[in-house]
Amino acid sequence: MNYLAHAFLSFNNPEILAGNMISDFVKGKKKFNYPLTIQKGIALHRMIDHFTDFHPVTSIAKNLFRPHYRLYSGAFVDIVYDHFLALDEKQFAVYGGLGSFSKIVYKELDDQQSFFPPAFERLFPYMKLQNWLYEYRLKENMRKSFSGLVHRAEYLNESEIAFKTFIEHYNELSECYNAFFPQLKEYAFQNLPNLLRE
């Protein structure tokens, strides 16, 4: 999951952030167990995922992973997008850099822990201790991120080919990020006020 992108696209709203980060762990009608603004964060997360999954640029990136990973190709691309976002310094300048942004996110999530579903409650201490949001910037750490995806996936048993694909097609994937992310940011920015008004 691309945690960094979902955190960044919460636009400084702590409850939207909480919903955005826990969304994949909240199934079906269980979303209605949460405060309204957290529900809207869950909804924003799903809108972001839908926009990403069906974007033509994402399809180009997926095709690089698809021969070996088929339906999971999109999950690898999500992680790749977080890597290039972590390197996109202009996005985090207003926060004083990616490191400062990551600390802000962890602090805001600390304050929302009472709303964490059990699976995210178990995951969050590792995210914070290992500073996942900041560490996405390093190429070598992508190997660990890909391995973590395989560990959670039901039908995958290796990630080394994915890492090799990432390295071999690094420039092409960077171009995909540069073409895609500004459109995603604008989409989320335009739709969040509408969600908050509902």
C-alpha positions as CSV (number, residue, x, y, z in Angstrom):
1,M,0.0,0.0,0.0
2,N,1.2,3.5,-0.8
3,Y,1.0,4.9,2.7
4,L,3.1,8.0,1.9
5,A,0.7,9.1,-0.9
6,H,-2.4,8.6,1.2
7,A,-0.8,10.5,4.1
8,F,0.2,13.4,1.8
9,L,-3.2,13.5,0.1
10,S,-5.0,14.0,3.4
11,F,-4.1,17.7,3.2
12,N,-3.3,18.3,6.9
13,N,-6.7,17.0,8.2
14,P,-5.9,14.6,11.1
15,E,-9.2,12.7,10.9
16,I,-9.1,12.5,7.1
17,L,-5.5,11.1,7.6
18,A,-6.7,8.5,10.0
19,G,-9.4,7.3,7.6
20,N,-7.1,7.4,4.7
21,M,-4.5,5.3,6.4
22,I,-6.9,2.6,7.9
23,S,-9.2,2.3,4.9
24,D,-7.7,-1.0,3.6
25,F,-8.4,-2.6,7.0
26,V,-12.0,-1.5,7.2
27,K,-14.4,-3.7,5.3
28,G,-17.9,-3.1,4.2
29,K,-20.3,-1.5,6.6
30,K,-17.8,-1.4,9.4
31,K,-16.8,2.1,8.0
32,F,-20.0,3.4,9.6
33,N,-18.6,2.5,13.1
34,Y,-16.2,5.5,12.7
35,P,-16.8,9.3,13.2
36,L,-18.1,11.0,10.1
37,T,-14.8,12.7,9.2
38,I,-12.9,9.5,9.4
39,Q,-15.5,7.9,7.2
40,K,-14.8,10.6,4.7
41,G,-11.1,9.8,4.9
42,I,-11.9,6.2,4.2
43,A,-14.0,7.3,1.2
44,L,-11.2,9.6,-0.1
45,H,-8.7,6.7,0.1
46,R,-11.0,4.6,-2.1
47,M,-11.5,7.4,-4.6
48,I,-7.7,7.8,-4.8
49,D,-7.3,4.1,-5.3
50,H,-9.9,4.0,-8.1
51,F,-8.4,7.0,-9.9
52,T,-4.9,5.4,-9.6
53,D,-5.9,1.9,-10.7
54,F,-7.7,3.1,-13.9
55,H,-5.4,5.9,-14.9
56,P,-3.7,5.2,-18.3
57,V,-0.2,6.1,-17.0
58,T,-0.6,3.5,-14.2
59,S,-1.5,1.0,-16.8
60,I,1.9,1.6,-18.5
61,A,3.7,1.1,-15.2
62,K,1.6,-2.0,-14.3
63,N,2.6,-3.6,-17.6
64,L,6.2,-3.7,-16.5
65,F,5.2,-5.9,-13.5
66,R,2.3,-7.8,-15.0
67,P,4.1,-10.7,-16.7
68,H,5.3,-12.0,-13.3
69,Y,2.7,-10.6,-10.9
70,R,-0.5,-10.3,-12.9
71,L,-3.3,-8.9,-10.6
72,Y,-0.7,-7.8,-8.0
73,S,1.1,-5.5,-10.5
74,G,-0.9,-2.5,-9.3
75,A,0.2,-3.1,-5.7
76,F,3.9,-3.0,-6.7
77,V,3.2,0.2,-8.7
78,D,1.6,1.8,-5.7
79,I,4.9,1.3,-3.7
80,V,6.9,2.6,-6.6
81,Y,4.8,5.8,-6.7
82,D,5.6,6.3,-3.0
83,H,9.3,6.0,-3.7
84,F,9.2,8.8,-6.3
85,L,6.9,10.9,-4.1
86,A,9.5,10.6,-1.3
87,L,12.1,12.0,-3.7
88,D,9.8,14.8,-4.9
89,E,11.2,17.5,-2.6
90,K,8.9,20.3,-3.8
91,Q,5.9,18.4,-2.4
92,F,7.2,18.5,1.1
93,A,8.9,21.9,1.1
94,V,6.0,23.5,3.0
95,Y,6.5,21.0,5.8
96,G,10.3,21.5,6.0
97,G,11.1,18.3,4.1
98,L,10.0,14.7,4.0
99,G,11.5,14.0,7.5
100,S,9.4,16.7,9.1
101,F,6.3,15.6,7.3
102,S,6.8,12.0,8.4
103,K,7.1,13.1,12.1
104,I,3.9,15.2,11.7
105,V,2.0,12.2,10.3
106,Y,3.1,9.9,13.1
107,K,2.1,12.4,15.7
108,E,-1.3,12.9,14.2
109,L,-1.8,9.2,13.9
110,D,-0.7,8.8,17.6
111,D,-3.6,11.0,18.6
112,Q,-6.1,8.9,16.5
113,Q,-5.0,5.5,17.8
114,S,-8.3,4.8,19.5
115,F,-9.9,4.5,16.0
116,F,-7.4,2.0,14.6
117,P,-8.7,-1.4,13.5
118,P,-6.7,-4.3,15.0
119,A,-4.6,-5.0,11.9
120,F,-3.5,-1.4,11.6
121,E,-3.0,-1.1,15.3
122,R,-0.5,-3.9,15.0
123,L,1.2,-2.4,12.0
124,F,1.5,1.2,13.1
125,P,4.3,0.7,15.7
126,Y,6.5,-0.8,13.0
127,M,5.7,1.9,10.6
128,K,6.7,4.6,13.1
129,L,9.7,2.7,14.6
130,Q,11.2,1.9,11.2
131,N,10.1,5.3,9.7
132,W,8.5,3.8,6.6
133,L,7.3,7.1,5.2
134,Y,10.8,8.6,5.2
135,E,12.6,5.4,4.2
136,Y,10.6,5.0,0.9
137,R,13.2,7.4,-0.6
138,L,16.0,4.8,-0.7
139,K,16.1,2.4,-3.6
140,E,17.4,-0.5,-1.5
141,N,14.4,-0.1,0.9
142,M,12.1,-0.9,-2.0
143,R,13.3,-4.4,-1.8
144,K,12.0,-4.6,1.8
145,S,8.7,-3.0,0.8
146,F,8.2,-5.4,-2.0
147,S,9.0,-8.3,0.3
148,G,6.5,-7.0,2.8
149,L,3.9,-7.0,0.1
150,V,4.6,-10.6,-0.8
151,H,4.4,-11.6,2.9
152,R,0.9,-10.1,3.1
153,A,-0.3,-11.5,-0.3
154,E,-2.0,-14.8,-0.6
155,Y,-0.8,-15.8,-4.0
156,L,2.8,-14.4,-4.1
157,N,6.0,-16.2,-3.0
158,E,8.8,-13.9,-4.2
159,S,9.6,-10.2,-4.9
160,E,13.1,-10.3,-6.2
161,I,11.9,-10.1,-9.8
162,A,9.8,-7.1,-8.9
163,F,12.9,-5.4,-7.4
164,K,14.9,-6.1,-10.6
165,T,12.1,-4.8,-12.7
166,F,12.0,-1.6,-10.6
167,I,15.8,-1.1,-11.0
168,E,15.9,-1.9,-14.7
169,H,12.9,0.4,-15.6
170,Y,13.7,3.0,-13.0
171,N,13.7,6.0,-15.5
172,E,10.5,4.8,-17.2
173,L,8.8,4.4,-13.8
174,S,10.0,7.9,-12.8
175,E,8.4,9.3,-15.9
176,C,5.2,7.6,-15.1
177,Y,5.2,9.1,-11.6
178,N,5.9,12.6,-13.0
179,A,3.0,12.3,-15.5
180,F,0.6,10.8,-13.1
181,F,1.0,12.3,-9.6
182,P,0.2,16.0,-10.3
183,Q,-3.2,14.8,-11.8
184,L,-3.8,12.6,-8.7
185,K,-3.0,15.5,-6.4
186,E,-5.4,17.8,-8.2
187,Y,-8.1,15.1,-8.2
188,A,-7.8,14.6,-4.5
189,F,-7.6,18.3,-3.7
190,Q,-10.7,19.0,-5.7
191,N,-12.8,16.2,-4.3
192,L,-11.9,16.5,-0.6
193,P,-14.0,19.7,0.0
194,N,-17.0,18.0,-1.7
195,L,-16.6,15.0,0.7
196,L,-16.4,17.3,3.7
197,R,-19.6,19.1,2.6
198,E,-21.6,15.9,2.3
